[in-house]
Each structure stands twice: as C-alpha cells, then as structure tokens.
Amino acid sequence: MNNKDFLTVAELARILGISRVAIFKKIKKGVIKAQKIGRNFAIRRKDVGDILGNELKDRDKREIDKAIERTVKQYGETLRMLGEE
C-alpha cells in the first residue's frame, strides 16, 4: 500500500471545497468511508469519485428545488388552473 493511494481529511476537504469538520461529520455518519490510522483518518483515492458524485447530486437537488419554488411562486395560479382541466 502506498501513501499516494490515500488522502488526508484536509486534502479531501480542499478537493470538495468544504471544511475539515464537515468531512469528519460525513465520516462519522458513514457517508464517507475512511480508515482510522492512529488519531487520523485516511480516505482511499479510488473512493473520491463516488464522494464527488454524491456531493454533486445533493447540490443539483438543491438547485432544482429552488427552481421549482421560483416557478410555483411566479406561475402558481396558472399551474393550478391548468391542473383543474
């Protein structure tokens, strides 16, 4: 096993653009798989693709929810009328 096969919590936080604390919380919840080595965690590089995929999906979902809210706010009455037909 090679050190290049793993990332530290700080490195993963930098890649994802979130805090180290957020990474630790995701590890604790089991969202991110990590191996504990002494007092530190190591994340396999090969798992980063899955982690990035989940992050993007959550971000996309929030954007879709916002777009739906705007549409309903702007066209709510028209949508209700179309639904009655």
MODELLER restraints for C-alpha pairs under 7 A, 6 or more apart:
rsr = mdl.restraints
at = mdl.atoms
rsr.add(forms.Gaussian(group=physical.xy_distance, feature=features.Distance(at['CA:5:A'], at['CA:44:A']), mean=5.90, stdev=0.5))
rsr.add(forms.Gaussian(group=physical.xy_distance, feature=features.Distance(at['CA:5:A'], at['CA:45:A']), mean=5.54, stdev=0.5))
rsr.add(forms.Gaussian(group=physical.xy_distance, feature=features.Distance(at['CA:6:A'], at['CA:42:A']), mean=5.81, stdev=0.5))
rsr.add(forms.Gaussian(group=physical.xy_distance, feature=features.Distance(at['CA:6:A'], at['CA:43:A']), mean=5.29, stdev=0.5))
rsr.add(forms.Gaussian(group=physical.xy_distance, feature=features.Distance(at['CA:6:A'], at['CA:44:A']), mean=4.43, stdev=0.5))
rsr.add(forms.Gaussian(group=physical.xy_distance, feature=features.Distance(at['CA:6:A'], at['CA:45:A']), mean=5.20, stdev=0.5))
rsr.add(forms.Gaussian(group=physical.xy_distance, feature=features.Distance(at['CA:7:A'], at['CA:42:A']), mean=5.65, stdev=0.5))
rsr.add(forms.Gaussian(group=physical.xy_distance, feature=features.Distance(at['CA:7:A'], at['CA:43:A']), mean=5.07, stdev=0.5))
rsr.add(forms.Gaussian(group=physical.xy_distance, feature=features.Distance(at['CA:7:A'], at['CA:44:A']), mean=6.26, stdev=0.5))
rsr.add(forms.Gaussian(group=physical.xy_distance, feature=features.Distance(at['CA:7:A'], at['CA:45:A']), mean=6.18, stdev=0.5))
rsr.add(forms.Gaussian(group=physical.xy_distance, feature=features.Distance(at['CA:8:A'], at['CA:41:A']), mean=6.52, stdev=0.5))
rsr.add(forms.Gaussian(group=physical.xy_distance, feature=features.Distance(at['CA:8:A'], at['CA:42:A']), mean=5.23, stdev=0.5))
rsr.add(forms.Gaussian(group=physical.xy_distance, feature=features.Distance(at['CA:8:A'], at['CA:43:A']), mean=6.40, stdev=0.5))
rsr.add(forms.Gaussian(group=physical.xy_distance, feature=features.Distance(at['CA:9:A'], at['CA:20:A']), mean=6.17, stdev=0.5))
rsr.add(forms.Gaussian(group=physical.xy_distance, feature=features.Distance(at['CA:9:A'], at['CA:23:A']), mean=6.61, stdev=0.5))
rsr.add(forms.Gaussian(group=physical.xy_distance, feature=features.Distance(at['CA:9:A'], at['CA:41:A']), mean=6.56, stdev=0.5))
rsr.add(forms.Gaussian(group=physical.xy_distance, feature=features.Distance(at['CA:9:A'], at['CA:42:A']), mean=6.87, stdev=0.5))
rsr.add(forms.Gaussian(group=physical.xy_distance, feature=features.Distance(at['CA:10:A'], at['CA:20:A']), mean=5.82, stdev=0.5))
rsr.add(forms.Gaussian(group=physical.xy_distance, feature=features.Distance(at['CA:13:A'], at['CA:19:A']), mean=5.57, stdev=0.5))
rsr.add(forms.Gaussian(group=physical.xy_distance, feature=features.Distance(at['CA:13:A'], at['CA:20:A']), mean=5.43, stdev=0.5))
rsr.add(forms.Gaussian(group=physical.xy_distance, feature=features.Distance(at['CA:13:A'], at['CA:23:A']), mean=6.41, stdev=0.5))
rsr.add(forms.Gaussian(group=physical.xy_distance, feature=features.Distance(at['CA:26:A'], at['CA:32:A']), mean=5.59, stdev=0.5))
rsr.add(forms.Gaussian(group=physical.xy_distance, feature=features.Distance(at['CA:27:A'], at['CA:33:A']), mean=6.21, stdev=0.5))
rsr.add(forms.Gaussian(group=physical.xy_distance, feature=features.Distance(at['CA:27:A'], at['CA:34:A']), mean=6.55, stdev=0.5))
rsr.add(forms.Gaussian(group=physical.xy_distance, feature=features.Distance(at['CA:32:A'], at['CA:51:A']), mean=6.75, stdev=0.5))
rsr.add(forms.Gaussian(group=physical.xy_distance, feature=features.Distance(at['CA:33:A'], at['CA:43:A']), mean=6.63, stdev=0.5))
rsr.add(forms.Gaussian(group=physical.xy_distance, feature=features.Distance(at['CA:34:A'], at['CA:41:A']), mean=5.92, stdev=0.5))
rsr.add(forms.Gaussian(group=physical.xy_distance, feature=features.Distance(at['CA:34:A'], at['CA:42:A']), mean=5.43, stdev=0.5))
rsr.add(forms.Gaussian(group=physical.xy_distance, feature=features.Distance(at['CA:34:A'], at['CA:43:A']), mean=4.67, stdev=0.5))
rsr.add(forms.Gaussian(group=physical.xy_distance, feature=features.Distance(at['CA:35:A'], at['CA:41:A']), mean=5.43, stdev=0.5))
rsr.add(forms.Gaussian(group=physical.xy_distance, feature=features.Distance(at['CA:35:A'], at['CA:42:A']), mean=5.18, stdev=0.5))
rsr.add(forms.Gaussian(group=physical.xy_distance, feature=features.Distance(at['CA:35:A'], at['CA:43:A']), mean=6.48, stdev=0.5))
rsr.add(forms.Gaussian(group=physical.xy_distance, feature=features.Distance(at['CA:36:A'], at['CA:42:A']), mean=6.37, stdev=0.5))
